[in-house]
Amino acid sequence: MLGTRAELMQKIRLGEDSFLELKEVRFAGGKVRGPSQEDLADELAAFANSAGGVMVLGVEDKSREALGIPTDLLDAVETLVRQACEDSVKPPLMPIIERMTLPDSAGSEQPVIRVEVARSLFVHQSPGGYLLRAGSSKRPIPPDHLARLFQQRSQSRLIRFDETPVPRATLADLDELLWRRFAPTQSADAPEVLLSKLAMAAQNDQGAWCPTVAGILMSSRQPQRHLPGAFIQAVAYEGNDVVPSGARVYQRDAQDITGPLDKQIRDACAFVRKNMQVAAFKRAEGGRVDIPQFDMTAVFEAVVNAVAHRDYSMAGSKIRLRLFVDRLELYSPGMLPNTMTPESLPYRQSARNEALTSLLARCPVGDDELAGHRSYIMDKRGEGVSIILERSEQLSGKRPEYRLHDDSELALTIYAARTE
């Protein structure tokens, strides 16, 4: 939408409408004084609830003059936009933010920020409530219209998020070595057709072939470039708290685990194995027995579930793995699907990301210790949660706990082995 500089300049000359919003950016003391985070959130959420649109920051709306943004303050303005989309809109927005220049009335190029928001599959709430774009302004959505909008967007999500095209990504962003591993060895199909059959590519509204969310996650070496938050943040702590009292060094190890999802799973298990403790005891009858801090099969199942079933539509939300002396915590973005509850997890199964789980079911485990558990990363028998609960409880004497935080994050706590 308004993708070229010429298209954008022509649109600005005509003024604001249902697809364009212009904002002057004001500063005081090196800080952004206007627009506010709440104002940005309202405008961008209204675009997402409508047909999408573009906001240009650094252009005054009445005169349509490019006033610009000081170069040293572009970072501050971009941060404000991201905070508006992630912290002030529910569910969060995932905009395209681009820095560019536009000519002012004297012909001098002025730095501005272009923010594009696509029509969303969700209905978004911002500080001003549920808003819709109407011409050059936003307005509250009437209750009857809001009810219909929720119903329409719910039906549109029957096309799952992991099968939707990723804006601004092209098929060149997919590593052929990575996606070819899922394709038949002999096929006369063109690459885009093969990728489409694998749900790794789809045509966007303009008919161009783009990678899907599943394609980026499984066949890009840096998926977080297009899907911020598509990584695992792993930290190993010294004690039982994030910041132990009086401790100078409280993190033993930390790693942002990136890459295709199957690699993230293997690397997360390797992180736990590297940082967990193993206690050695002498047997009464001779010899010794080693007791690991955590059951690695249970850890593997927990990481697989977190990666395969998290909500990738939550922009900027990442999986967090925390390793303490007495427990392991794993946080996965997203509420539970299809009326599931933490209590029902051992008894029911529901896949949020069908394309992803299908692809992961074709990825070898690739870990010698875990390969004896099963050959491929995913199976669809729905036994993962039971394995986590039973094997961890057998090792530690305490049953792992699932908790749902604010209907937006599933937390799992696995307790460490008993050493007494």
N, C-alpha and C positions, 0 to 999 in steps of 0.2 A: 504494500500500500504506500503510494507516494515514494516509491523506492529510489527514484533518480533525483538528482539535484534539480534538474530542470522542472520536473513535475512538482516538486515541493515548492520551488520559487513561484511557479505559476499559481499554485493553490494559495500560497500566502498572499499574493497580490489580490486575490479575490476575497480573502478574509475567512473568518471562522465559519464552520458549518458542522454537520453531523459527524464529520470524519477528521476535523482539524481543530486543535486548541492551541492558542498562542499565549505564552507567559513571559512577561518581563521578570528578570531575577534581580532582586534588590539585596544589597549587602550593607553591613555596618560592622566596623571593626574586624573585617576579614571573615565574618560569619554571614550565612544566608539569613536574611530577615524576611524574605518573601519570594515566592509563595510558601505557605506553611506545609508541613508534612500532611496534615489532615486535608488541606485543599487539594494537594496533588493526588492523594488517595481517592478522594471523591471523584475527581475528573477521570482518572484512569479506570476506576471501577465502573463508572458509567459507560465508558467505551466498551469494556469487556462485557457488560450486560446487554449492550446493543450489538452493533455490527463491527465493532473494532474501530480504531482510529489512531491518529498520530498527534502527539503533543510536541511542540517545539519550544524549548526553554531558551530565552535570550532574545525573543522577538516580542515587541509590544503589540497588543491586540488591536488597538484603535488605529494607530498610525501604520501598523504592519511594518515598522522599521526594525531592522536587525540591530539591536543595541549591543548584543554580544555578552559574553561572560569572560572575566579575566582568566587567562590561561592557568594561573596558579590556584584558581578556585574551582576549576572544572571537577576535580576529585570530590570536593565538598558537595557540589550540586548533584553529582552522580550518586554519592552515598545517600543523600536525602531522598532521591527517587527510589533507590533500592529499599530503604527503610520504610518508605510509604507503601510500597508494594508488598513487602514481607511482613511488616509489623502492624499496619493500619488497615489492611484489607483481609477479609476472611471469606473463603480460603485465599491464600496469597496469590498474587499475580506473578507471572514470569515474563516481563517485558523485554523487548529488544532495545538496548540503549546504545546510541551511536553519537560519537563526537564528529562534528563537521564544521565547515565555515559557510557563511552566507554573506553576500555583499550588503553594506549599508547604503544610505542614499548618496554617499560620496564615492561609492565603488570600492571602499576598503573592505577586506574580508574580516568578518567578525566570528569568533568561535561561538557555537551554539551546541545544544544537546537535543537530539531527536529521540523521542521515546515512542515506540510503536507497541500497541496492545492489540492482540487479535480477539476476534469474537470468541468468547469462552464457552467451554462445555459445562461450566458451573454458573451459578448465580452468586454474585459477590456482594458482601456487605462492607461498607466503609463507614467512617465516623458520621457521615450524613444520613446513614441508613441504606436502603436499597434504591439505587439511583439509575436512571436511564438517560442516554443522550438524546436530546430532541433539538435538532437544528444546532445553533451555536451555544446552547445552554444545557444544563442538566436539570432533571426534575425527579421528585420521588415517584416510585412505581406504585400505581394504585393497587390496592389489595387484590382485586380480581385479576388484574394483569399479572401481578406477582405470582399468584397461584398457578396461572397458565404457564408462566415462564419457568417456574420450578418443574412443572410437569414436562414441558418441552425439552428442557436441558437434561432432565433425568433420562428421557427416552433417547436423546442423542448420545448419551454416554453408554448406550448398548454397544456402540463402537468403542472398545476399551481404550483407555488412555495410552497404553503401551503400543497400540497399533495406529496412533495418530501421527501425521507428519510433523517433523521438527522444523519450526520456522528458521529461515536463513541457512539451514544445512543443505548440502548437496550430496549426491552419491559419491563424490570424490572424498568426502569426509569418512567414508567407510573403508577400512583396510581389507583389500581383497583376500589376503591370506586368512584373515579372521572370518569373513563371511563364507568363503568357499568351503570351509570345513563342515558347514551345514548342508551344502548343496549336493545333489547326486553327482557322482564322478563323471558320468556321461550325460550331457543334456544339450540339446540344440537351442534352448531358450536364450534370449538376450539377457544380460545381467539384470536389468531392471525387472524383467518378468520373473526371473529366479528369486530375486529379493522380495518381490511382491508375494510370491507363493510362500515364502518363509515369514511373511508379515514383518519384514525388515525394511520395506520401502512401500510408499503409497504416493498417489498423485494428490497434489494440493488443489486448492480451489481454482487455480489458474491452469491446471492440467500438467504442471511440471512434476517430474519424479523427485521425491525427497526421501531421505531416510526416516523411518519411524522412530519412536522412542526406543522400541526394542532393538532396532538396528543400531542406533547410536550406543546403547548400553552393552551390546554384545560384540560389536565389530568396530568400535572406535577405541584407540589406545588412550584417549583423553576424553571420556564422555562428559566430564564436568565442564568442558568448554562450551557445550551446547545445553547441558542440563546441570546448572549449578546445584551442588549438593549431592551429586551422584557418586559419592565416595564414602569410605568408612573412616571415621576419625577414631583412632585407637590410642589409648593412653594407659600405661602401667604405673600405678602409684606405689609409694613406699609403705604406706600403712593402710588403715581402714577408712580414711577420710580423704577428700579431695586435697585439702591443705592441712596436714597433721600439725598439731600445736607444737610450736618451737622448732619445726623442721626447716632447714635451709633448702635442702633439695627434696622436693616432694614427688617428682616424677622420675621414675627409673628409665622410662622409654616412652616415646611418642612417635606416631607415624600416621600420615594421611595416606590411606590405601586406595590407589586409583587403578585405572585400567578396565578392561572388559570384566563383566561381573563374575565370570568363572575364576578369573585371576584374583579378583578381590576376595572371593571366598577362600581360596587357597592361601593367600597372603595373610588374611585375618587369622586363620587357624595357625599359621606359622608364627605370627606375632604372639598368640597366646602360648603356644608351645615353648617359644624362646623365653618368655618372661615368667611363666608359672614355676612354682617351686615343686620339687620332688623330695619327699621324706623317705629315708631309708631306715628300716628296722631289722634287727636280728631275729631270726626265728628261734624258738626254744629248742627245736630239733636240729638247729644248725642252718647255715645259709642266711640270706637276707631277703627282705621283700621291699620293693619300691612302691610308694603310694603317691601318685601324682595329685597335684592340687585340684585339678578338674579332669573329668572324663572327656577325652578329646572327641569321642564319637558324639557325645551330647553337645559339645561346643560346635562341632561341624554342623549338626542338625540345626542348632540355634542360628548360626550365621547364615546358612542356606535359607531358612525361613525368613530371616530379616531382609536379606537381599532380594529374594524372589517375590515377596508379598508386600513390600513397603509401597507407600503411595508416592510415585515419582512426580505427580502433579503438584506437590507441595514444594514450590521453588525455594531453594536455599536450605532446605531441611535435609540433614545428613544422618546416616546411621552412626551412632556413637557406641563404641565398645570401651568399657572401663574395667580395668583389672586391679582389684584390691587384694590385700592379704587374705581377707576372709570371704571374698565373694567376687563374682564376675557380673557386671551389669551390661545389658545390651538394649539400646533404645532404637526403635524402628518407627519412622514417621508414618502417620496415617491411623485412622480409626479402623476398627474391625469391620469387615464387610458383611452384608446380608444378615443383620441382626445377631451376629455372633457376639459372645461375651468372653472375657478371660476364663470364666468357669467352663464354658462349652468347648474350648479349644481342643481338649483331648478327644472329644467325641464327634466333632464336625469338621469338615474341610470346605474351604471356598477359596478359589484362586482369583485374586484381583487382577493379575497379569498373566493371562492365558498364553500369549505369545512368548513371554519370557520363560515361563515354566516349561513350555514345550521345547524351547531351545536349550535350556539348562539340562533337560532330561537327555540331551544328546551330547553333553560335555563329559568326558571322562573325569573321574575324581582327581587324578593326577597327583596323588599323595600316597606314598607307599604304605604308611601306617593306616590310613583311612580306606585304602582301596579294598581291604579285606571286609569292610563294612558293606560296601556295594560298589558297583562298577562305574555308575554315572551319578552326577551331582544330585539330580532330582529323581525321585520316584513319585508316583501319584497314588500310592496306597494310603497316604494320610497317616503314617505311623510316626512322623518326626516328633511331634509334641510328646507323645507317649514315651518315646526313647529318651528325650531330654529329661522328662520328669523321673522316670524309673531309674535310669543309670546314674543320674546325679544324686538322687536320694539314697541309692545304694552306697555311693561313695562317701557322702557327707552326713547322712542321717537326717538331713533336712530337705524337704520337698521344695523345688524351685518355685518361684512366685511370678505370676503374670499380673501386671497392673496396667490400666488404661488411664493416661493423663490427659485431661481436658478434651476427651474424644478426638485427640489428634496425634497421640504417640503411644505405642505399645512398649512397655518396659518389661524386661525379663531379668530376674536375679537368680543366679546359680550360686549356691553356697560352696565354699571350699571344703576339701576333705578333712575329716577328723584326723588329728595327728597324735591323739592321746590314747 
